[in-house]
C-alpha cells in the first residue's frame, strides 16, 4: 500500500541546500557584525559613516 506524500506548505520545503546554506551564512555574518559593534571592536567612525 503506497502512501501519498504529506503536503508541506512551509518555505523550507521549496528551497534547496544551497539557498539554505547562503541564508545561514548571511544570518551568521549579521550576528557577528552585531557582536563586534557591541564590543566596540569596530565602530561606525572606522567604517566612515560619521
C-alpha positions as CSV (number, residue, x, y, z in Angstrom):
1,X,0.0,0.0,0.0
2,X,1.5,3.3,-1.1
3,X,1.1,6.4,0.9
4,X,0.7,9.9,-0.6
5,X,3.4,12.4,0.4
6,X,2.4,15.0,3.1
7,X,1.7,18.4,1.7
8,X,4.3,20.6,3.5
9,X,3.4,24.3,2.9
10,X,6.5,25.6,4.8
11,X,9.0,27.7,2.8
12,X,11.8,25.2,3.6
13,X,10.0,22.6,1.6
14,X,10.7,24.6,-1.6
15,X,14.3,25.6,-1.0
16,X,17.4,23.6,-1.9
17,X,20.5,23.1,0.2
18,X,22.5,26.0,-1.5
19,X,19.8,28.6,-0.7
20,X,19.6,27.3,2.9
21,X,23.4,27.5,3.3
22,X,23.5,31.0,1.9
23,X,20.8,32.2,4.3
24,X,22.6,30.6,7.2
25,X,25.8,32.4,6.3
26,X,24.1,35.7,5.9
27,X,22.5,35.4,9.4
28,X,25.8,34.4,10.9
29,X,27.5,37.4,9.4
30,X,24.8,39.7,10.7
31,X,25.1,38.2,14.2
32,X,28.9,38.6,14.1
33,X,28.7,42.2,13.0
34,X,26.3,43.0,15.9
35,X,28.6,41.4,18.4
36,X,31.6,43.3,17.0
37,X,29.7,46.6,17.2
38,X,28.5,45.8,20.7
39,X,32.1,45.1,21.9
40,X,33.5,48.3,20.2
41,X,35.9,46.2,18.1
42,X,34.6,48.1,15.1
43,X,32.9,51.5,15.2
44,X,30.9,53.4,12.7
45,X,33.7,56.0,12.7
46,X,36.1,53.4,11.5
47,X,33.7,52.4,8.8
48,X,33.3,56.0,7.6
49,X,29.7,56.5,8.4
50,X,30.2,59.5,10.7
